[in-house]
Amino acid sequence: RIVINDLEPGITVTARDASGNIGRASYDVPTSADWTPSFTDTQDYWAATYVDFLYSAGITTGYEDGTFRPNQNITRAQFVQVLYNAVAPEDYTPAELTFRDVPAGKWYTNAVAWASEMGVVAGYEDGNFRPGANITREEMCVILVNYDDRILVPNVPEMDGFAFPDDGSISGWAKEAVYWCQGNSLVSGDETG
């Protein structure tokens, strides 16, 4: 999980954080004492077992040099592509293209169209999805809540009154989703909150 003092809602999400949170939200991943990571650069990361599980299931990929690049930020299109790879039917064909900046024929077109049709993403008020923009923690939380509610079996945690020290900087549109992620142990603070 992402362990942070403050949520820092506008901070972007890395490949490690995305794989770990998608894995935690979607799968009960077994671990083994004799496990060897698939990538040369993930062994010491908290999300390494999730990275390997998603990779072995064909949900994520690595790079040709044998790395996963866990500290690299990921885009909104990449994040949605991972969710799509996990659960969308192989024969999916978009009913229509919803966003002005998601043209037909791109590697992410079907994933973004599927996520929009399923109610997982809504895009921006200007009619764009911004597939090349790095995904923020707020956006990740909202998408994961929508994914859980519309695709997986909903899991509504009890709210315990916890508040991030920077609660006032969390956007109103993301606040409920951020605390849902906190309640499901996807994001958390440390001993100071």
N, CA, C and O of each residue as an XYZ file, in Angstrom:
772
protein
N       0.832     -1.186      0.000
C       0.000      0.000      0.000
C       0.866      1.235      0.000
O       2.051      1.173      0.329
N       0.288      2.340     -0.362
C       1.010      3.597     -0.372
C       1.021      4.104      1.069
O      -0.042      4.362      1.634
N       2.191      4.252      1.668
C       2.298      4.764      3.027
C       2.807      6.189      2.950
O       3.903      6.447      2.452
N       2.002      7.106      3.445
C       2.311      8.519      3.301
C       1.899      9.277      4.552
O       0.957      8.878      5.236
N       2.596     10.369      4.859
C       2.199     11.224      5.971
C       0.943     11.999      5.604
O      -0.025     12.017      6.364
N       0.958     12.625      4.467
C      -0.179     13.358      3.932
C      -0.563     12.671      2.632
O       0.277     12.038      1.993
N      -1.817     12.791      2.239
C      -2.247     12.155      0.989
C      -1.547     12.781     -0.207
O      -1.223     12.077     -1.163
N      -1.308     14.082     -0.175
C      -0.747     14.785     -1.323
C      -1.521     14.396     -2.579
O      -0.974     13.753     -3.474
N      -2.802     14.789     -2.645
C      -3.710     14.288     -3.677
C      -3.282     14.516     -5.113
O      -3.655     13.730     -5.984
N      -2.522     15.550     -5.395
C      -2.114     15.815     -6.772
C      -0.869     15.074     -7.210
O      -0.474     15.161     -8.372
N      -0.237     14.338     -6.288
C       0.969     13.585     -6.626
C       0.594     12.459     -7.584
O      -0.461     11.841     -7.451
N       1.467     12.203     -8.546
C       1.181     11.155     -9.525
C       1.503      9.772     -8.971
O       2.212      9.640     -7.974
N       0.980      8.760     -9.621
C       1.084      7.366     -9.195
C       2.154      6.664    -10.022
O       2.225      6.838    -11.239
N       2.981      5.875     -9.356
C       4.017      5.112    -10.056
C       3.475      3.757    -10.492
O       2.399      3.340    -10.063
N       4.221      3.085    -11.334
C       3.846      1.742    -11.785
C       3.736      0.790    -10.597
O       2.831     -0.043    -10.552
N       4.642      0.907     -9.647
C       4.616      0.067     -8.443
C       3.326      0.296     -7.665
O       2.646     -0.662     -7.299
N       2.980      1.568     -7.407
C       1.770      1.885     -6.656
C       0.522      1.389     -7.380
O      -0.381      0.830     -6.758
N       0.476      1.593     -8.689
C      -0.690      1.157     -9.463
C      -0.843     -0.354     -9.412
O      -1.941     -0.850     -9.158
N       0.232     -1.096     -9.647
C       0.150     -2.561     -9.624
C      -0.226     -3.066     -8.243
O      -1.053     -3.967     -8.105
N       0.383     -2.485     -7.229
C       0.065     -2.899     -5.866
C      -1.375     -2.637     -5.507
O      -2.032     -3.495     -4.917
N      -1.884     -1.460     -5.854
C      -3.255     -1.122     -5.494
C      -4.282     -1.862     -6.335
O      -5.326     -2.258     -5.817
N      -4.014     -2.057     -7.608
C      -4.928     -2.861     -8.427
C      -4.914     -4.303     -7.937
O      -5.966     -4.934     -7.827
N      -3.725     -4.828     -7.643
C      -3.621     -6.186     -7.114
C      -4.347     -6.349     -5.792
O      -5.089     -7.313     -5.605
N      -4.139     -5.414     -4.872
C      -4.800     -5.480     -3.558
C      -6.306     -5.359     -3.692
O      -7.049     -6.040     -2.984
N      -6.769     -4.495     -4.598
C      -8.202     -4.277     -4.758
C      -8.892     -5.456     -5.445
O     -10.089     -5.667     -5.250
N      -8.155     -6.224     -6.244
C      -8.775     -7.229     -7.103
C      -8.488     -8.677     -6.751
O      -9.300     -9.551     -7.051
N      -7.355     -8.952     -6.122
C      -6.923    -10.334     -5.984
C      -6.361    -10.626     -4.599
O      -5.784     -9.748     -3.957
N      -6.532    -11.861     -4.145
C      -5.857    -12.359     -2.957
C      -4.629    -13.099     -3.468
O      -4.723    -14.248     -3.900
N      -3.479    -12.439     -3.416
C      -2.271    -12.973     -4.025
C      -1.475    -13.768     -2.999
O      -1.024    -13.215     -1.996
N      -1.301    -15.071     -3.247
C      -0.496    -15.873     -2.320
C       0.986    -15.537     -2.454
O       1.451    -15.156     -3.528
N       1.720    -15.683     -1.355
C       3.163    -15.471     -1.410
C       3.861    -16.762     -1.003
O       3.287    -17.608     -0.317
N       5.085    -16.895     -1.432
C       5.855    -18.093     -1.151
C       7.251    -17.682     -0.702
O       7.801    -16.700     -1.201
N       7.830    -18.434      0.244
C       9.163    -18.133      0.753
C      10.230    -18.302     -0.330
O      11.263    -17.634     -0.289
N       9.987    -19.187     -1.292
C      10.984    -19.422     -2.339
C      10.690    -18.647     -3.626
O      11.179    -19.008     -4.696
N       9.908    -17.606     -3.519
C       9.517    -16.791     -4.658
C      10.703    -15.973     -5.171
O      11.477    -15.422     -4.388
N      10.831    -15.903     -6.476
C      11.845    -15.076     -7.128
C      11.115    -14.111     -8.045
O      10.310    -14.540     -8.871
N      11.380    -12.810     -7.918
C      10.658    -11.837     -8.745
C      10.959    -12.006    -10.234
O      12.056    -12.415    -10.616
N       9.982    -11.689    -11.054
C      10.132    -11.780    -12.510
C      10.990    -10.672    -13.082
O      11.564    -10.827    -14.161
N      11.087     -9.562    -12.379
C      11.813     -8.402    -12.885
C      13.026     -8.112    -12.017
O      13.017     -8.356    -10.811
N      14.056     -7.593    -12.640
C      15.305     -7.329    -11.932
C      15.220     -6.134    -10.991
O      16.092     -5.960    -10.140
N      14.197     -5.318    -11.127
C      14.122     -4.087    -10.331
C      12.929     -4.015     -9.376
O      12.560     -2.923     -8.944
N      12.320     -5.153     -9.039
C      11.153     -5.117     -8.142
C      11.333     -5.892     -6.844
O      10.434     -5.877     -6.003
N      12.423     -6.544     -6.657
C      12.594     -7.437     -5.510
C      12.352     -6.765     -4.166
O      11.746     -7.379     -3.288
N      12.793     -5.549     -3.974
C      12.697     -4.898     -2.673
C      11.467     -4.015     -2.514
O      11.433     -3.187     -1.604
N      10.472     -4.159     -3.353
C       9.297     -3.319     -3.269
C       8.134     -4.044     -2.623
O       7.960     -5.250     -2.797
N       7.329     -3.280     -1.862
C       6.179     -3.852     -1.165
C       5.201     -4.493     -2.139
O       4.509     -5.441     -1.768
N       5.124     -4.015     -3.347
C       4.148     -4.505     -4.320
C       4.706     -5.584     -5.248
O       4.042     -5.952     -6.217
N       5.896     -6.096     -4.979
C       6.549     -7.034     -5.896
C       5.701     -8.267     -6.185
O       5.636     -8.703     -7.334
N       5.056     -8.835     -5.183
C       4.235    -10.028     -5.439
C       3.032     -9.690     -6.314
O       2.617    -10.505     -7.138
N       2.465     -8.488     -6.140
C       1.353     -8.070     -6.990
C       1.831     -7.816     -8.415
O       1.159     -8.186     -9.378
N       2.985     -7.190     -8.543
C       3.563     -6.951     -9.873
C       3.731     -8.284    -10.597
O       3.330     -8.418    -11.753
N       4.319     -9.264     -9.924
C       4.541    -10.579    -10.541
C       3.235    -11.298    -10.849
O       3.099    -11.918    -11.904
N       2.277    -11.216     -9.935
C       0.995    -11.869    -10.166
C       0.308    -11.289    -11.393
O      -0.169    -12.033    -12.251
N       0.254     -9.957    -11.480
C      -0.391     -9.321    -12.625
C       0.355     -9.621    -13.918
O      -0.260     -9.785    -14.972
N       1.673     -9.691    -13.838
C       2.480    -10.031    -15.009
C       2.222    -11.471    -15.449
O       2.005    -11.728    -16.633
N       2.245    -12.405    -14.507
C       2.051    -13.822    -14.860
C       0.638    -14.098    -15.374
O       0.419    -15.058    -16.113
N      -0.313    -13.262    -14.986
C      -1.693    -13.409    -15.468
C      -1.912    -12.691    -16.804
O      -3.018    -12.719    -17.346
N      -0.864    -12.046    -17.340
C      -0.994    -11.347    -18.611
C      -1.691    -10.004    -18.506
O      -2.151     -9.462    -19.512
N      -1.774     -9.461    -17.297
C      -2.485     -8.203    -17.078
C      -1.560     -7.007    -17.252
O      -1.989     -5.955    -17.725
N      -0.304     -7.158    -16.876
C       0.703     -6.116    -17.077
C       1.872     -6.704    -17.845
O       1.968     -7.918    -18.026
N       2.751     -5.836    -18.288
C       3.966     -6.275    -18.975
C       5.152     -5.529    -18.395
O       4.989     -4.558    -17.656
N       6.333     -5.986    -18.732
C       7.558     -5.286    -18.362
C       8.208     -4.731    -19.614
O       7.593     -4.635    -20.676
N       9.465     -4.371    -19.454
C      10.231     -3.829    -20.570
C      11.180     -4.887    -21.108
O      11.495     -5.860    -20.424
N      11.630     -4.688    -22.334
C      12.498     -5.664    -23.005
C      13.797     -5.929    -22.260
O      14.395     -6.992    -22.429
N      14.245     -4.988    -21.442
C      15.499     -5.171    -20.707
C      15.323     -5.947    -19.396
O      16.258     -6.031    -18.601
N      14.136     -6.511    -19.166
C      13.884     -7.310    -17.967
C      13.475     -6.506    -16.745
O      13.440     -7.031    -15.632
N      13.165     -5.234    -16.952
C      12.753     -4.385    -15.837
C      11.259     -4.103    -15.892
O      10.607     -4.283    -16.920
N      10.736     -3.656    -14.755
C       9.353     -3.222    -14.652
C       9.278     -1.698    -14.518
O       8.251     -1.091    -14.823
N      10.349     -1.102    -14.071
C      10.460      0.339    -13.834
C       9.390      0.816    -12.847
O       8.544      1.646    -13.182
N       9.443      0.275    -11.626
C       8.396      0.527    -10.646
C       8.264      1.981    -10.204
O       7.199      2.375     -9.728
N       9.298      2.780    -10.346
C       9.224      4.176     -9.914
C       8.808      5.133    -11.020
O       8.729      6.342    -10.798
N       8.546      4.613    -12.191
C       8.117      5.442    -13.312
C       6.637      5.777    -13.150
O       5.829      4.898    -12.852
N       6.280      7.044    -13.347
C       4.870      7.424    -13.296
C       4.121      6.738    -14.425
O       4.686      6.454    -15.481
N       2.844      6.477    -14.189
C       2.032      5.892    -15.256
C       0.928      6.857    -15.647
O       0.520      7.716    -14.866
N       0.462      6.697    -16.859
C      -0.563      7.582    -17.395
C      -1.952      7.051    -17.071
O      -2.127      5.918    -16.620
N      -2.918      7.904    -17.314
C      -4.317      7.519    -17.124
C      -4.666      6.353    -18.052
O      -5.382      5.437    -17.647
N      -4.171      6.378    -19.283
C      -4.441      5.290    -20.227
C      -3.812      3.986    -19.750
O      -4.443      2.933    -19.838
N      -2.588      4.038    -19.251
C      -1.926      2.817    -18.767
C      -2.681      2.222    -17.580
O      -2.863      1.007    -17.509
N      -3.118      3.063    -16.654
C      -3.849      2.577    -15.480
C      -5.139      1.873    -15.895
O      -5.434      0.772    -15.430
N      -5.900      2.517    -16.771
C      -7.159      1.932    -17.240
C      -6.890      0.662    -18.052
O      -7.674     -0.285    -17.992
N      -5.803      0.635    -18.800
C      -5.449     -0.561    -19.581
C      -5.235     -1.768    -18.667
O      -5.640     -2.879    -19.008
N      -4.609     -1.562    -17.525
C      -4.390     -2.670    -16.589
C      -5.730     -3.212    -16.085
O      -5.919     -4.427    -16.030
N      -6.650     -2.339    -15.722
C      -7.978     -2.785    -15.274
C      -8.695     -3.540    -16.392
O      -9.305     -4.583    -16.157
N      -8.615     -3.011    -17.585
C      -9.229     -3.643    -18.765
C      -8.643     -5.028    -18.994
O      -9.381     -5.987    -19.219
N      -7.317     -5.137    -18.939
C      -6.669     -6.437    -19.143
C      -7.104     -7.457    -18.107
O      -7.138     -8.655    -18.387
N      -7.437     -6.991    -16.914
C      -7.808     -7.897    -15.823
C      -9.191     -8.513    -16.004
O      -9.394     -9.675    -15.652
N     -10.144     -7.761    -16.542
C     -11.526     -8.263    -16.508
C     -12.344     -8.120    -17.781
O     -13.386     -8.766    -17.900
N     -11.927     -7.317    -18.719
C     -12.753     -7.108    -19.912
C     -12.744     -8.351    -20.805
O     -11.737     -9.054    -20.880
N     -13.853     -8.619    -21.475
C     -13.880     -9.763    -22.384
C     -12.929     -9.555    -23.565
O     -12.777     -8.440    -24.064
N     -12.293    -10.641    -24.002
C     -11.319    -10.550    -25.094
C     -11.931    -10.050    -26.392
O     -11.248     -9.420    -27.200
N     -13.207    -10.324    -26.595
C     -13.861     -9.938    -27.846
C     -14.576     -8.589    -27.744
O     -15.441     -8.289    -28.568
N     -14.229     -7.778    -26.752
C     -14.881     -6.487    -26.548
C     -14.674     -5.566    -27.748
O     -13.566     -5.435    -28.267
N     -15.748     -4.943    -28.170
C     -15.723     -3.932    -29.218
C     -16.472     -2.722    -28.683
O     -17.607     -2.860    -28.229
N     -15.865     -1.534    -28.726
C     -16.535     -0.348    -28.186
C     -17.816     -0.019    -28.932
O     -17.869     -0.077    -30.161
N     -18.846      0.327    -28.173
C     -20.096      0.758    -28.782
C     -19.912      2.118    -29.451
O     -20.432      2.365    -30.539
N     -19.165      2.992    -28.781
C     -18.853      4.299    -29.339
C     -17.631      4.852    -28.625
O     -17.295      4.419    -27.523
N     -16.978      5.797    -29.253
C     -15.840      6.466    -28.638
C     -16.366      7.713    -27.933
O     -16.928      8.606    -28.567
N     -16.180      7.763    -26.629
C     -16.772      8.793    -25.791
C     -15.975     10.085    -25.723
O     -16.556     11.167    -25.631
N     -14.668      9.987    -25.765
C     -13.814     11.143    -25.522
C     -13.199     11.684    -26.806
O     -12.808     10.920    -27.688
N     -13.118     13.009    -26.903
C     -12.579     13.665    -28.097
C     -11.118     13.332    -28.342
O     -10.664     13.326    -29.486
N     -10.373     13.053    -27.269
C      -8.931     12.810    -27.419
C      -8.556     11.330    -27.359
O      -7.397     10.986    -27.126
N      -9.543     10.457    -27.570
C      -9.283      9.014    -27.630
C      -9.765      8.517    -28.995
O     -10.909      8.085    -29.136
N      -8.890      8.580    -29.991
C      -9.274      8.171    -31.339
C      -9.259      6.653    -31.506
O      -8.666      5.936    -30.700
N      -9.895      6.191    -32.525
C      -9.887      4.765    -32.852
C      -8.462      4.333    -33.201
O      -7.668      5.109    -33.732
N      -8.167      3.074    -32.886
C      -6.910      2.480    -33.315
C      -5.704      2.660    -32.415
O      -4.638      2.129    -32.725
N      -5.826      3.380    -31.322
C      -4.705      3.520    -30.391
C      -4.660      2.300    -29.470
O      -5.670      1.617    -29.302
N      -3.499      2.019    -28.871
C      -3.357      0.842    -27.998
C      -4.304      0.900    -26.802
O      -4.628     -0.143    -26.234
N      -4.748      2.069    -26.412
C      -5.604      2.245    -25.235
C      -7.076      2.490    -25.575
O      -7.902      2.585    -24.667
N      -7.417      2.593    -26.843
C      -8.784      2.962    -27.243
C      -9.838      2.047    -26.634
O     -10.781      2.528    -26.007
N      -9.694      0.740    -26.809
C     -10.704     -0.180    -26.277
C     -10.791     -0.114    -24.760
O     -11.886     -0.170    -24.200
N      -9.655      0.003    -24.090
C      -9.653      0.052    -22.620
C     -10.392      1.282    -22.114
O     -11.202      1.183    -21.193
N     -10.124      2.431    -22.703
C     -10.776      3.660    -22.258
C     -12.268      3.623    -22.597
O     -13.094      4.029    -21.780
N     -12.616      3.147    -23.778
C     -14.033      3.042    -24.152
C     -14.770      2.086    -23.224
O     -15.883      2.385    -22.793
N     -14.165      0.934    -22.907
C     -14.764     -0.036    -21.990
C     -14.962      0.589    -20.615
O     -16.040      0.479    -20.030
N     -13.927      1.242    -20.097
C     -14.016      1.846    -18.766
C     -15.102      2.917    -18.723
O     -15.797      3.053    -17.716
N     -15.251      3.668    -19.795
C     -16.301      4.677    -19.861
C     -17.682      4.024    -19.911
O     -18.586      4.425    -19.179
N     -17.845      3.025    -20.769
C     -19.133      2.329    -20.876
C     -19.541      1.663    -19.564
O     -20.727      1.599    -19.240
N     -18.558      1.166    -18.808
C     -18.830      0.477    -17.542
C     -18.989      1.452    -16.379
O     -19.314      1.027    -15.270
N     -18.771      2.737    -16.600
C     -18.894      3.722    -15.538
C     -17.678      3.808    -14.625
O     -17.763      4.343    -13.520
N     -16.550      3.284    -15.086
C     -15.328      3.304    -14.282
C     -14.621      4.655    -14.410
O     -14.032      5.131    -13.440
N     -14.669      5.274    -15.578
C     -14.087      6.600    -15.789
C     -15.137      7.519    -16.401
O     -16.057      7.080    -17.092
N     -14.968      8.814    -16.122
C     -15.890      9.795    -16.672
C     -15.182     10.871    -17.478
O     -15.833     11.602    -18.224
N     -13.891     10.986    -17.351
C     -13.177     12.011    -18.096
C     -13.337     13.385    -17.480
O     -13.728     13.526    -16.321
N     -13.028     14.394    -18.278
C     -13.051     15.772    -17.817
C     -14.232     16.523    -18.416
O     -14.836     16.082    -19.393
N     -14.552     17.669    -17.811
C     -15.684     18.480    -18.263
C     -15.549     18.949    -19.707
O     -16.550     19.240    -20.361
N     -14.321     19.025    -20.206
C     -14.114     19.495    -21.584
C     -14.304     18.395    -22.627
O     -14.075     18.623    -23.815
N     -14.724     17.189    -22.187
C     -14.972     16.087    -23.119
C     -13.752     15.257    -23.436
O     -13.811     14.381    -24.298
N     -12.646     15.511    -22.760
C     -11.412     14.760    -22.975
C     -11.154     13.767    -21.849
O     -11.674     13.910    -20.743
N     -10.353     12.773    -22.148
C      -9.919     11.793    -21.151
C      -8.498     12.078    -20.677
O      -8.143     11.745    -19.547
N      -7.694     12.684    -21.523
C      -6.283     12.974    -21.259
C      -5.491     11.687    -21.015
O      -4.912     11.504    -19.945
N      -5.469     10.796    -22.013
C      -4.825      9.496    -21.853
C      -3.334      9.573    -21.556
O      -2.801      8.681    -20.898
N      -2.653     10.601    -22.016
C      -1.212     10.718    -21.810
C      -0.821     11.416    -20.522
O       0.366     11.501    -20.205
N      -1.798     11.919    -19.769
C      -1.493     12.600    -18.508
C      -1.188     11.570    -17.429
O      -1.823     10.517    -17.371
N      -0.213     11.877    -16.573
C       0.065     10.993    -15.446
C      -1.146     10.973    -14.521
O      -1.746     12.014    -14.255
N      -1.498      9.805    -14.039
C      -2.640      9.673    -13.146
C      -2.245     10.135    -11.741
O      -1.146      9.839    -11.273
N      -3.140     10.855    -11.077
C      -2.885     11.326     -9.713
C      -3.483     10.353     -8.707
O      -4.281      9.487     -9.066
N      -3.097     10.499     -7.457
C      -3.652      9.650     -6.397
C      -5.159      9.828     -6.294
O      -5.881      8.847     -6.114
N      -5.650     11.059     -6.404
C      -7.094     11.299     -6.365
C      -7.788     10.536     -7.485
O      -8.770      9.832     -7.248
N      -7.278     10.676     -8.700
C      -7.887     10.005     -9.848
C      -7.839      8.494     -9.678
O      -8.816      7.811     -9.984
N      -6.716      7.958     -9.195
C      -6.600      6.524     -8.956
C      -7.669      6.057     -7.975
O      -8.318      5.037     -8.204
N      -7.856      6.799     -6.882
C      -8.844      6.404     -5.879
C     -10.253      6.396     -6.458
O     -11.011      5.456     -6.218
N     -10.614      7.432     -7.218
C     -11.952      7.493     -7.819
C     -12.152      6.334     -8.791
O     -13.199      5.688     -8.777
N     -11.168      6.069     -9.624
C     -11.285      4.968    -10.594
C     -11.385      3.624     -9.876
O     -12.182      2.777    -10.279
N     -10.598      3.408     -8.824
C     -10.671      2.139     -8.093
C     -12.020      1.947     -7.420
O     -12.540      0.832     -7.398
N     -12.598      3.010     -6.869
C     -13.937      2.900     -6.263
C     -14.959      2.548     -7.334
O     -15.789      1.662     -7.131
N     -14.908      3.231     -8.468
C     -15.845      2.931     -9.553
C     -15.662      1.503    -10.057
O     -16.640      0.808    -10.332
N     -14.421      1.071    -10.175
C     -14.097     -0.293    -10.609
C     -14.675     -1.305     -9.621
O     -15.286     -2.297    -10.019
N     -14.479     -1.046     -8.354
C     -15.008     -1.939     -7.319
C     -16.535     -1.970     -7.356
O     -17.134     -3.045     -7.317
N     -17.164     -0.801     -7.430
C     -18.632     -0.719     -7.412
C     -19.285     -1.321     -8.645
O     -20.343     -1.941     -8.540
N     -18.674     -1.150     -9.810
C     -19.331     -1.541    -11.051
C     -18.834     -2.860    -11.650
O     -19.530     -3.483    -12.451
N     -17.629     -3.280    -11.258
C     -17.047     -4.479    -11.852
C     -16.882     -5.599    -10.824
O     -17.276     -6.739    -11.071
N     -16.313     -5.276     -9.697
C     -16.078     -6.270     -8.646
C     -17.244     -6.266     -7.667
O     -18.180     -5.481     -7.823
N     -17.198     -7.126     -6.670
C     -18.205     -7.121     -5.616
C     -17.900     -5.936     -4.711
O     -16.800     -5.854     -4.166
N     -18.837     -5.024     -4.539
C     -18.557     -3.848     -3.724
C     -18.149     -4.217     -2.298
O     -18.712     -5.125     -1.686
N     -17.162     -3.495     -1.790
C     -16.663     -3.682     -0.438
C     -16.658     -2.316      0.218
O     -15.784     -1.494     -0.058
N     -17.623     -2.072      1.079
C     -17.736     -0.767      1.715
C     -17.182     -0.861      3.131
O     -17.803     -1.475      3.998
N     -16.019     -0.257      3.372
C     -15.438     -0.314      4.710
C     -16.172      0.619      5.666
O     -16.791      1.594      5.242
N     -16.097      0.310      6.962
C     -16.639      1.215      7.955
C     -15.678      2.366      8.128
O     -14.468      2.158      8.223
N     -16.192      3.563      8.170
C     -15.342      4.730      8.372
C     -15.082      4.872      9.873
O     -16.004      4.796     10.685
N     -13.816      5.078     10.226
C     -13.437      5.111     11.632
C     -13.132      6.510     12.140
O     -12.581      6.656     13.231
N     -13.471      7.529     11.388
C     -13.217      8.893     11.804
C     -11.830      9.393     11.458
O     -11.488     10.532     11.775
N     -11.025      8.562     10.812
C      -9.672      8.961     10.400
C      -9.753     10.117      9.421
O     -10.655     10.162      8.584
N      -8.819     11.053      9.518
C      -8.705     12.135      8.538
C      -7.226     12.369      8.248
O      -6.414     12.441      9.170
N      -6.879     12.487      6.972
C      -5.515     12.822      6.599
C      -5.213     14.232      7.092
O      -6.099     15.087      7.073
N      -3.985     14.494      7.533
C      -3.631     15.846      7.965
C      -3.868     16.898      6.881
O      -4.135     18.059      7.193
N      -3.774     16.502      5.620
C      -4.010     17.455      4.533
C      -5.388     17.255      3.900
O      -5.567     17.476      2.702
N      -6.352     16.839      4.711
C      -7.723     16.592      4.247
C      -8.279     17.783      3.470
O      -8.994     17.596      2.485
N      -7.965     18.988      3.893
C      -8.479     20.174      3.228
C      -7.991     20.350      1.806
O      -8.600     21.098      1.041
N      -6.911     19.683      1.427
C      -6.401     19.809      0.060
C      -6.910     18.714     -0.868
O      -6.593     18.720     -2.057
N      -7.696     17.769     -0.342
C      -8.277     16.718     -1.181
C      -9.488     17.305     -1.907
O     -10.372     17.878     -1.269
N      -9.536     17.171     -3.203
C     -10.646     17.706     -3.996
C     -11.962     17.083     -3.568
O     -12.022     15.900     -3.233
N     -13.014     17.887     -3.581
C     -14.331     17.399     -3.187
C     -14.790     16.198     -3.996
O     -15.401     15.277     -3.454
N     -14.492     16.204     -5.313
C     -14.920     15.103     -6.178
C     -14.207     13.801     -5.858
O     -14.673     12.736     -6.263
N     -13.074     13.857     -5.133
C     -12.285     12.657     -4.839
C     -12.326     12.246     -3.378
O     -11.890     11.143     -3.050
N     -12.832     13.091     -2.488
C     -12.725     12.859     -1.041
C     -13.309     11.512     -0.617
O     -12.642     10.757      0.091
N     -14.524     11.194     -1.026
C     -15.138      9.922     -0.629
C     -14.309      8.736     -1.122
O     -14.126      7.759     -0.396
N     -13.814      8.822     -2.343
C     -13.006      7.739     -2.912
C     -11.672      7.600     -2.187
O     -11.208      6.482     -1.963
N     -11.052      8.712     -1.817
C      -9.783      8.665     -1.087
C      -9.982      7.943      0.240
O      -9.168      7.096      0.610
N     -11.051      8.267      0.957
C     -11.279      7.617      2.249
C     -11.751      6.168      2.085
O     -11.535      5.345      2.975
N     -12.390      5.853      0.959
C     -12.697      4.451      0.667
C     -11.396      3.684      0.501
O     -11.248      2.589      1.044
N     -10.450      4.247     -0.244
C      -9.145      3.598     -0.433
C      -8.418      3.468      0.901
O      -7.781      2.444      1.150
N      -8.496      4.473      1.759
C      -7.876      4.385      3.080
C      -8.543      3.284      3.899
O      -7.855      2.514      4.568
N      -9.868      3.198      3.857
C     -10.608      2.180      4.601
C     -10.359      0.769      4.100
O     -10.554     -0.196      4.839
N      -9.931      0.639      2.853
C      -9.606     -0.667      2.273
C      -8.096     -0.924      2.260
O      -7.618     -1.820      1.565
N      -7.360     -0.136      3.029
C      -5.895     -0.290      3.179
C      -5.136     -0.142      1.869
O      -4.083     -0.756      1.696
N      -5.648      0.657      0.950
C      -4.952      0.913     -0.299
C      -4.052      2.137     -0.186
O      -3.007      2.201     -0.833
N      -4.446      3.099      0.626
C      -3.591      4.227      0.973
C      -3.688      4.409      2.473
O      -4.724      4.121      3.072
N      -2.612      4.886      3.085
C      -2.632      5.086      4.535
C      -1.602      6.108      4.936
O      -0.723      6.467      4.152
N      -1.712      6.569      6.143
C      -0.698      7.448      6.714
C       0.261      6.624      7.550
O       0.125      5.404      7.642
N       1.222      7.282      8.153
C       2.123      6.575      9.066
C       1.701      6.895     10.500
O       0.566      7.310     10.734
N       2.605      6.705     11.453
C       2.235      6.909     12.857
C       1.802      8.331     13.175
O       1.191      8.549     14.221
N       2.091      9.318     12.313
C       1.650     10.693     12.546
C       0.364     11.026     11.805
O      -0.107     12.162     11.861
N      -0.204     10.057     11.118
C      -1.447     10.295     10.394
C      -1.249     10.223      8.938
O      -2.200     10.401      8.177
